[in-house]
Amino acid sequence: MHLRILWVLALTSLLVLLRPSDTEALSLGYTNGKSGIYSSTVQLLTVNSRQILPVQQSDLVFPDYLQRSHIISVYEEKVAQSPNSSIFLRLLADQYLRRFREVADVEDVLRAEQAARRSLAIQPRHNQVSSMLLASALLSQHQFRSALDVLNNSSVDNPNIVSLKASIQMELGNYEATHQLLQNLAEEESNSGHKAVVARYLELTGNLASARQLLDEAMEEMDSFYTTSAETRAWFHVRTGDLAFAVGDFALSEQRYRESFDLFPRHIAAFTGLARLYAAQHRWQDVLNTANQGIELMPQVETLGYKADAQLALGDQKGATETEDLIGVVAYLSKVKGIYDRALAVYYTEHGIHLTEALQIARSEVAVRDDVYAEDTLAWAAAANGEWQEAQRAAQRATRFGTEDALLQFHAGMIALHLGNREEAIKRLTQAVSLNPQFHHKYADEARQVASLLIQNSKFKINNTHKEIYLPCIMSLFRSSVGKPNALCLSQNNLSHS
């Protein structure tokens, strides 16, 4: 066992020294989700790999995470012995970031940031690996502009740094700048990390099929090397599962999420993705079981929300109330740390509670991270508060690149409907259902029924002079019960003859 640990230590050191880790891809995965990183610390795995992996899989996975804390302790000792070694400091920073991705302890991000800063202070030039590690640590804390400044100040502008810059620009919503950066790398030899970044750009700018193809290639490349970190490999499977969900391929999506568990059993994003998948299918007991597993690792707002919805659907009102109370605790802790989690704004808006706070959170998020999902969150929160002009502006920005996300299209369609734009409403709602017929456990049925009614009643038009009648109909979307679409308010009472 001691020799094995030494071998793992030597291998991980060699990898980070000779080839920067796939931080440009992984940082993207830990910032594009709707949930924040601030939550309780999760305990490290202490079991043998064969206790958590099937026999046929364990030999195919490099279980580096099982030795992570020991590797870190070795590097901490080396740094203590050689405090002016920039190499040991950056090796330590890399390991802290890896453990953060494995157990979601925010303290590891802070440790990584400190170690990377110390490494750069000792060796300011020709130390691009530390620059990337520092930027990744800041990116994980949603300090997007600070992360970009670190890379802009780097003395070397190699392909890995340019790719990471592109990731950050996407988080800031600067898609034109992202396109230019990726164009500059078009002639460079591509690797799996770079492919993941390009795939994300394609996904956000309306090229979902191309994004899926590229990400599949990257996943296969990552799986082809035994020494690829288990969590890294699992991340690629989770992302391909996310994109499969986006197009309504639920069988493949579930397969990818379960593959990620075979590779790395504690992947938090996989539990959240799987809970969303089951919710869309109204498999509420499966939602509850999966959400509980994820919450044991880290109580994220999104996962807690799926648990509360499952409890309501299963008739457990008391349990749902307790879960909602826990969401409130997580929200309070986030607020104390100065972090506004857009997943909280989404939860509040979809459940018709704390709507003023939801709008405040959404506005704060756009100010910091103006990507299409921040704009979409703002659009729906503004609609829930009756701020229709703000909702329209945000919805237009959220959909300006034709992002093939059914939920974005649904929100834009319902906002257009309220504002009297029938054709836009039909276009958006129809596209939402075409992209993924079961894109949301509540809104998918709404999209189908509203689009159908609008098309069937083509001889009617929305009466824009009776918003006081129509507004409660839209607002009922934010209050309808889980799994039971609210009664459609669109009727001849709310429509007038052309």
C-alpha positions as CSV (number, residue, x, y, z in Angstrom):
1,M,0.0,0.0,0.0
2,H,2.8,2.4,0.8
3,L,4.4,1.8,-2.6
4,R,1.1,2.4,-4.2
5,I,0.7,5.7,-2.5
6,L,4.2,6.8,-3.5
7,W,3.4,5.8,-7.1
8,V,0.2,7.9,-7.1
9,L,2.1,10.8,-5.6
10,A,4.8,10.7,-8.2
11,L,2.3,10.3,-11.0
12,T,0.1,13.2,-9.9
13,S,3.2,15.4,-9.5
14,L,4.4,14.6,-13.0
15,L,1.0,15.3,-14.5
16,V,0.7,18.8,-13.0
17,L,4.3,19.7,-13.7
18,L,4.4,18.6,-17.3
19,R,0.8,19.2,-18.4
20,P,-1.6,21.6,-16.7
21,S,-4.7,19.8,-15.5
22,D,-8.0,20.2,-17.3
23,T,-8.9,23.2,-15.2
24,E,-10.4,25.0,-18.2
25,A,-13.0,22.3,-18.6
26,L,-13.6,21.5,-14.9
27,S,-13.9,25.1,-13.7
28,L,-16.7,25.5,-16.3
29,G,-18.5,22.5,-14.9
30,Y,-18.4,23.9,-11.4
31,T,-19.7,27.3,-12.3
32,N,-22.3,26.8,-15.0
33,G,-24.6,25.0,-12.7
34,K,-27.4,26.8,-10.8
35,S,-26.2,25.9,-7.3
36,G,-23.6,27.7,-5.3
37,I,-20.5,26.2,-3.7
38,Y,-21.1,27.4,-0.2
39,S,-22.4,24.6,2.0
40,S,-21.4,22.3,4.7
41,T,-18.1,20.3,4.6
42,V,-18.4,16.7,3.4
43,Q,-16.3,14.0,4.9
44,L,-13.7,12.3,2.7
45,L,-14.1,8.7,1.5
46,T,-12.4,6.2,3.8
47,V,-13.4,3.0,2.1
48,N,-11.6,0.7,-0.2
49,S,-12.4,1.2,-3.9
50,R,-13.7,-2.3,-4.3
51,Q,-16.3,-1.6,-1.6
52,I,-17.8,1.2,-3.7
53,L,-17.2,0.0,-7.3
54,P,-18.4,-3.2,-9.0
55,V,-15.6,-5.7,-9.5
56,Q,-15.7,-5.3,-13.2
57,Q,-15.3,-1.5,-13.0
58,S,-12.9,-1.0,-10.1
59,D,-9.9,-2.2,-12.2
60,L,-10.8,0.3,-14.9
61,V,-10.9,3.3,-12.6
62,F,-7.9,5.2,-11.2
63,P,-9.2,5.7,-7.6
64,D,-6.9,8.6,-6.9
65,Y,-9.5,10.3,-4.7
66,L,-9.0,7.6,-2.1
67,Q,-5.5,8.8,-1.4
68,R,-6.2,12.6,-1.8
69,S,-5.9,13.6,1.8
70,H,-2.7,11.6,2.2
71,I,-1.2,13.2,-0.9
72,I,-2.1,16.6,0.4
73,S,-0.5,15.9,3.8
74,V,2.7,14.9,2.1
75,Y,2.8,18.1,0.0
76,E,1.9,20.2,3.1
77,E,4.9,18.6,4.8
78,K,7.1,19.4,1.8
79,V,6.0,23.0,1.7
80,A,6.7,23.3,5.5
81,Q,10.2,22.0,4.9
82,S,10.7,24.1,1.8
83,P,8.5,27.2,2.1
84,N,10.1,28.9,-0.8
85,S,9.5,26.2,-3.3
86,S,7.1,27.4,-6.0
87,I,6.9,23.9,-7.4
88,F,5.6,22.3,-4.1
89,L,3.2,25.1,-3.6
90,R,1.6,24.7,-7.0
91,L,1.5,21.0,-6.6
92,L,-0.3,21.5,-3.3
93,A,-2.7,24.1,-4.8
94,D,-3.6,21.5,-7.5
95,Q,-4.4,18.9,-4.9
96,Y,-6.5,21.2,-2.9
97,L,-8.6,22.0,-6.0
98,R,-9.0,18.3,-6.8
99,R,-10.2,17.6,-3.3
100,F,-12.7,20.5,-3.5
101,R,-14.1,19.0,-6.6
102,E,-14.4,15.7,-4.9
103,V,-15.9,16.7,-1.5
104,A,-17.1,20.3,-2.1
105,D,-15.3,21.8,1.0
106,V,-15.0,25.5,0.2
107,E,-12.1,25.7,2.6
108,D,-10.0,23.7,0.0
109,V,-10.7,26.4,-2.6
110,L,-9.4,29.1,-0.2
111,R,-6.3,26.9,0.6
112,A,-5.7,26.4,-3.2
113,E,-5.9,30.2,-3.7
114,Q,-3.5,30.9,-1.0
115,A,-1.0,28.2,-2.2
116,A,-1.2,29.4,-5.8
117,R,-0.6,33.1,-4.7
118,R,2.4,32.1,-2.7
119,S,3.8,30.2,-5.6
120,L,3.3,33.2,-7.9
121,A,4.9,35.5,-5.4
122,I,8.0,33.3,-5.3
123,Q,8.1,32.8,-9.1
124,P,6.1,35.5,-10.8
125,R,7.4,34.7,-14.3
126,H,7.2,31.4,-16.3
127,N,4.7,30.0,-13.7
128,Q,1.6,29.7,-15.9
129,V,0.4,26.6,-14.1
130,S,0.1,28.5,-10.8
131,S,-1.7,31.3,-12.7
132,M,-4.2,28.8,-14.0
133,L,-4.7,27.3,-10.6
134,L,-5.2,30.6,-9.0
135,A,-7.7,31.6,-11.7
136,S,-9.5,28.3,-11.3
137,A,-9.8,28.8,-7.5
138,L,-11.2,32.3,-8.0
139,L,-13.6,31.0,-10.7
140,S,-14.9,28.4,-8.3
141,Q,-15.7,31.2,-5.9
142,H,-17.5,33.1,-8.6
143,Q,-14.9,35.9,-8.7
144,F,-15.0,35.9,-12.4
145,R,-13.4,39.2,-13.2
146,S,-10.6,38.7,-10.7
147,A,-9.9,35.3,-12.3
148,L,-9.7,36.9,-15.7
149,D,-7.3,39.6,-14.4
150,V,-5.0,36.9,-13.2
151,L,-4.8,35.3,-16.6
152,N,-4.5,38.7,-18.4
153,N,-1.5,39.5,-16.2
154,S,0.2,36.2,-17.0
155,S,3.5,36.5,-18.8
156,V,2.6,33.5,-21.0
157,D,-0.5,33.2,-23.2
158,N,-0.4,29.5,-24.0
159,P,-3.4,27.5,-25.4
160,N,-4.5,26.3,-21.9
161,I,-4.6,29.8,-20.6
162,V,-6.5,31.1,-23.6
163,S,-9.0,28.2,-23.2
164,L,-9.5,29.1,-19.6
165,K,-10.0,32.7,-20.5
166,A,-12.8,31.6,-22.9
167,S,-14.5,29.7,-20.0
168,I,-14.5,32.8,-17.9
169,Q,-15.7,35.1,-20.6
170,M,-18.7,32.7,-21.1
171,E,-19.5,33.0,-17.4
172,L,-19.5,36.8,-17.8
173,G,-21.7,36.6,-20.8
174,N,-19.1,37.9,-23.2
175,Y,-19.8,35.5,-26.0
176,E,-18.3,37.6,-28.7
177,A,-15.0,37.7,-26.8
178,T,-15.3,33.9,-26.2
179,H,-15.7,33.3,-29.9
180,Q,-12.6,35.3,-30.7
181,L,-10.5,33.5,-28.2
182,L,-11.7,30.1,-29.5
183,Q,-11.0,31.2,-33.1
184,N,-7.4,32.0,-32.1
185,L,-7.0,28.4,-30.9
186,A,-8.6,26.9,-34.0
187,E,-5.3,25.9,-35.4
188,E,-3.9,24.6,-32.2
189,E,-3.9,20.9,-31.3
190,S,-7.1,20.2,-29.4
191,N,-7.4,18.3,-26.2
192,S,-10.3,17.0,-24.2
193,G,-10.3,20.1,-21.9
194,H,-10.4,22.5,-24.8
195,K,-13.1,20.4,-26.5
196,A,-15.3,20.7,-23.4
197,V,-14.9,24.5,-23.5
198,V,-15.8,24.7,-27.2
199,A,-18.8,22.3,-26.6
200,R,-20.1,24.6,-23.9
201,Y,-19.8,27.6,-26.2
202,L,-21.7,25.7,-28.9
203,E,-24.4,24.6,-26.4
204,L,-25.0,28.2,-25.3
205,T,-25.1,29.6,-28.8
206,G,-27.6,27.3,-30.4
207,N,-25.5,24.4,-31.7
208,L,-26.6,21.7,-29.3
209,A,-26.0,18.8,-31.8
210,S,-22.4,19.9,-32.5
211,A,-21.8,20.4,-28.8
212,R,-23.0,16.9,-28.0
213,Q,-20.8,15.4,-30.7
214,L,-17.7,17.2,-29.5
215,L,-18.3,16.4,-25.8
216,D,-18.8,12.8,-26.6
217,E,-15.4,12.8,-28.3
218,A,-13.9,14.4,-25.2
219,M,-15.5,11.9,-22.9
220,E,-14.1,9.0,-24.9
221,E,-10.7,10.5,-24.8
222,M,-10.8,11.0,-21.1
223,D,-12.0,7.4,-20.6
224,S,-9.2,6.1,-22.7
225,F,-6.5,6.9,-20.1
226,Y,-6.5,4.9,-16.9
227,T,-4.6,7.6,-15.1
228,T,-7.2,10.3,-15.7
229,S,-8.6,11.4,-12.3
230,A,-11.8,9.5,-11.5
231,E,-13.7,12.7,-10.7
232,T,-12.6,14.3,-13.9
233,R,-13.8,11.3,-16.0
234,A,-17.1,11.3,-14.1
235,W,-17.6,15.1,-14.8
236,F,-17.5,14.4,-18.6
237,H,-20.1,11.7,-18.2
238,V,-22.3,14.1,-16.2
239,R,-22.0,16.8,-18.8
240,T,-23.0,14.4,-21.6
241,G,-25.9,13.3,-19.5
242,D,-27.0,17.0,-19.1
243,L,-26.9,17.4,-22.9
244,A,-28.8,14.2,-23.4
245,F,-31.5,15.5,-21.1
246,A,-31.6,18.8,-23.0
247,V,-32.8,16.9,-26.1
248,G,-35.2,14.6,-24.3
249,D,-33.0,11.5,-24.5
250,F,-33.8,10.3,-21.0
251,A,-32.5,6.8,-21.4
252,L,-29.0,8.0,-22.4
253,S,-29.1,10.7,-19.8
254,E,-29.8,8.3,-17.0
255,Q,-27.1,5.9,-18.4
256,R,-24.5,8.7,-18.4
257,Y,-25.3,9.8,-14.8
258,R,-25.1,6.2,-13.6
259,E,-21.8,5.7,-15.4
260,S,-20.4,8.7,-13.5
261,F,-21.3,6.9,-10.3
262,D,-19.3,3.9,-11.4
263,L,-16.3,6.2,-12.0
264,F,-16.7,8.4,-8.9
265,P,-19.6,7.4,-6.6
266,R,-19.9,10.8,-4.8
267,H,-20.4,13.1,-7.8
268,I,-22.8,15.7,-6.5
269,A,-23.8,17.1,-9.9
270,A,-24.8,13.6,-11.0
271,F,-27.3,13.2,-8.1
272,T,-28.8,16.6,-9.0
273,G,-29.0,15.8,-12.6
274,L,-30.6,12.4,-12.0
275,A,-33.2,14.0,-9.6
276,R,-34.1,16.5,-12.3
277,L,-34.5,13.7,-14.8
278,Y,-36.8,11.7,-12.5
279,A,-38.8,14.8,-11.7
280,A,-39.4,15.4,-15.3
281,Q,-40.8,11.9,-15.6
282,H,-42.8,12.3,-12.3
283,R,-41.0,9.4,-10.8
284,W,-41.3,11.0,-7.4
285,Q,-40.1,8.1,-5.2
286,D,-37.0,7.9,-7.3
287,V,-36.6,11.7,-7.1
288,L,-36.8,11.5,-3.3
289,N,-34.3,8.7,-3.0
290,T,-31.8,10.3,-5.4
291,A,-32.1,13.8,-3.8
292,N,-31.6,12.3,-0.4
293,Q,-28.3,10.7,-1.5
294,G,-27.1,14.0,-3.0
295,I,-28.1,16.0,0.0
296,E,-26.1,13.7,2.3
297,L,-23.0,14.9,0.3
298,M,-23.9,18.5,0.0
299,P,-27.3,20.3,0.7
300,Q,-27.6,22.3,-2.5
301,V,-30.7,24.4,-3.0
302,E,-31.5,22.8,-6.3
303,T,-31.3,19.2,-4.9
304,L,-33.3,20.3,-1.8
305,G,-35.9,21.8,-4.1
306,Y,-36.4,18.5,-5.9
307,K,-36.7,16.7,-2.6
308,A,-39.4,19.2,-1.4
309,D,-41.3,18.7,-4.7
310,A,-41.1,15.0,-4.4
311,Q,-42.4,15.1,-0.8
312,L,-45.3,17.3,-1.9
313,A,-46.2,14.9,-4.8
314,L,-46.0,12.0,-2.4
315,G,-48.3,13.7,0.1
316,D,-45.7,14.4,2.7
317,Q,-46.6,18.0,3.5
318,K,-44.8,18.0,6.8
319,G,-41.6,16.6,5.3
320,A,-41.8,19.2,2.5
321,T,-42.1,22.0,5.0
322,E,-39.1,20.8,6.9
323,T,-37.1,20.6,3.6
324,E,-38.2,24.2,2.7
325,D,-37.0,25.3,6.2
326,L,-33.6,23.7,5.4
327,I,-33.5,25.6,2.1
328,G,-34.1,28.8,4.1
329,V,-31.1,27.9,6.3
330,V,-28.9,27.3,3.2
331,A,-30.1,30.6,1.8
332,Y,-29.2,32.5,5.0
333,L,-25.7,31.0,5.1
334,S,-25.2,32.1,1.5
335,K,-26.4,35.6,2.3
336,V,-24.0,35.8,5.3
337,K,-21.2,34.9,2.9
338,G,-22.3,37.5,0.4
339,I,-23.2,35.0,-2.2
340,Y,-26.4,35.1,-4.1
341,D,-27.3,31.8,-5.6
342,R,-29.5,31.9,-8.6
343,A,-30.8,28.5,-7.8
344,L,-32.5,30.1,-4.8
345,A,-34.1,32.7,-7.1
346,V,-35.3,29.9,-9.4
347,Y,-36.7,28.0,-6.5
348,Y,-38.5,31.0,-5.0
349,T,-39.9,32.0,-8.4
350,E,-41.2,28.5,-9.3
351,H,-42.9,28.1,-6.0
352,G,-44.4,31.6,-5.8
353,I,-42.7,32.5,-2.5
354,H,-40.3,35.3,-1.5
355,L,-40.8,36.8,-4.9
356,T,-39.3,40.2,-4.0
357,E,-36.2,38.5,-2.7
358,A,-36.0,36.3,-5.8
359,L,-36.0,39.4,-8.0
360,Q,-33.3,41.0,-5.9
361,I,-31.1,37.9,-6.1
362,A,-31.6,37.7,-9.9
363,R,-30.6,41.3,-10.4
364,S,-27.5,40.9,-8.2
365,E,-26.6,37.8,-10.2
366,V,-26.8,39.6,-13.6
367,A,-24.6,42.4,-12.2
368,V,-21.9,39.8,-11.5
369,R,-22.4,37.1,-14.0
370,D,-24.4,38.2,-17.0
371,D,-24.7,35.0,-18.9
372,V,-27.8,33.7,-20.6
373,Y,-28.9,31.8,-17.5
374,A,-28.6,34.8,-15.3
375,E,-30.8,36.7,-17.8
376,D,-33.3,33.9,-17.9
377,T,-33.5,33.8,-14.1
378,L,-34.0,37.6,-14.1
379,A,-36.7,37.3,-16.8
380,W,-38.8,34.8,-14.9
381,A,-38.3,36.5,-11.5
382,A,-39.3,39.8,-13.0
383,A,-42.4,38.2,-14.5
384,A,-43.4,36.7,-11.2
385,N,-43.2,40.2,-9.7
386,G,-45.2,41.8,-12.5
387,E,-42.2,43.7,-13.9
388,W,-43.1,42.8,-17.5
389,Q,-40.9,45.2,-19.3
390,E,-37.9,44.1,-17.4
391,A,-38.9,40.5,-18.0
392,Q,-39.2,41.1,-21.7
393,R,-35.7,42.7,-21.9
394,A,-34.1,39.9,-19.9
395,A,-35.9,37.2,-21.9
396,Q,-34.7,38.7,-25.2
397,R,-31.1,38.7,-23.9
398,A,-31.5,35.1,-22.6
399,T,-32.6,33.8,-26.0
400,R,-30.6,36.1,-28.3
401,F,-28.2,33.3,-29.4
402,G,-31.0,30.7,-29.9
403,T,-29.8,28.6,-27.0
404,E,-31.5,25.2,-27.3
405,D,-32.8,25.0,-23.8
406,A,-36.5,24.3,-23.5
407,L,-36.9,26.1,-20.2
408,L,-35.4,29.3,-21.6
409,Q,-37.7,29.1,-24.5
410,F,-40.7,28.4,-22.3
411,H,-40.1,31.4,-20.1
412,A,-39.6,33.7,-23.1
413,G,-42.8,32.3,-24.7
414,M,-45.0,32.9,-21.6
415,I,-43.6,36.4,-21.2
416,A,-44.4,37.2,-24.9
417,L,-47.9,35.8,-24.3
418,H,-48.6,38.2,-21.5
419,L,-47.3,41.1,-23.6
420,G,-49.7,40.2,-26.4
421,N,-47.2,38.8,-28.9
422,R,-49.1,35.7,-30.0
423,E,-46.7,34.6,-32.8
424,E,-43.6,34.9,-30.6
425,A,-45.4,33.0,-27.8
426,I,-46.4,30.2,-30.2
427,K,-42.8,30.0,-31.6
428,R,-41.1,29.8,-28.2
429,L,-43.6,27.4,-26.6
430,T,-43.6,25.1,-29.6
431,Q,-39.8,25.1,-29.7
432,A,-39.6,24.3,-26.0
433,V,-41.8,21.2,-26.5
434,S,-39.9,20.2,-29.7
435,L,-36.6,20.4,-27.9
436,N,-37.6,18.3,-25.0
437,P,-41.3,17.2,-24.5
438,Q,-40.6,16.6,-20.8
439,F,-38.3,19.5,-20.1
440,H,-39.8,20.3,-16.7
441,H,-42.0,18.5,-14.2
442,K,-44.5,21.4,-14.1
443,Y,-44.0,23.7,-17.1
444,A,-43.8,21.1,-19.9
445,D,-47.5,20.3,-19.7
446,E,-48.2,24.1,-19.5
447,A,-46.2,24.7,-22.6
448,R,-48.0,22.0,-24.6
449,Q,-51.5,23.1,-23.5
450,V,-51.0,26.8,-24.0
451,A,-49.4,26.4,-27.4
452,S,-52.1,24.1,-28.5
453,L,-54.8,26.4,-27.3
454,L,-53.2,29.4,-29.0
455,I,-52.9,27.5,-32.3
456,Q,-56.5,26.2,-32.1
457,N,-57.9,29.6,-31.3
458,S,-56.2,31.4,-34.2
459,K,-59.3,33.5,-34.8
460,F,-58.8,35.1,-31.4
461,K,-56.1,37.6,-30.3
462,I,-54.9,38.5,-26.8
463,N,-56.7,41.4,-25.4
464,N,-53.9,43.7,-24.3
465,T,-56.4,46.1,-22.6
466,H,-57.3,43.5,-20.0
467,K,-54.0,42.7,-18.4
468,E,-55.7,42.9,-15.0
469,I,-57.7,39.8,-16.1
470,Y,-54.8,38.0,-17.7
471,L,-52.1,38.7,-15.2
472,P,-53.5,36.3,-12.5
473,C,-53.5,33.6,-15.2
474,I,-49.7,33.9,-15.8
475,M,-49.1,34.4,-12.1
476,S,-50.8,31.1,-11.4
477,L,-47.8,29.4,-13.0
478,F,-45.8,30.4,-10.0
479,R,-48.3,28.9,-7.5
480,S,-49.5,25.6,-9.2
481,S,-48.9,22.4,-7.3
482,V,-46.2,19.9,-8.2
483,G,-47.1,17.6,-11.0
484,K,-50.5,19.1,-11.4
485,P,-50.6,21.8,-14.0
486,N,-52.8,24.7,-13.1
487,A,-56.1,25.1,-15.0
488,L,-55.5,27.1,-18.2
489,C,-56.7,30.6,-17.9
490,L,-56.6,31.2,-21.7
491,S,-60.2,31.1,-22.7
492,Q,-62.6,33.2,-24.7
493,N,-63.0,35.4,-21.7
494,N,-59.3,36.5,-22.0
495,L,-59.2,36.6,-25.8
496,S,-61.0,38.9,-28.2
497,H,-62.0,38.5,-31.8
498,S,-59.5,39.6,-34.4
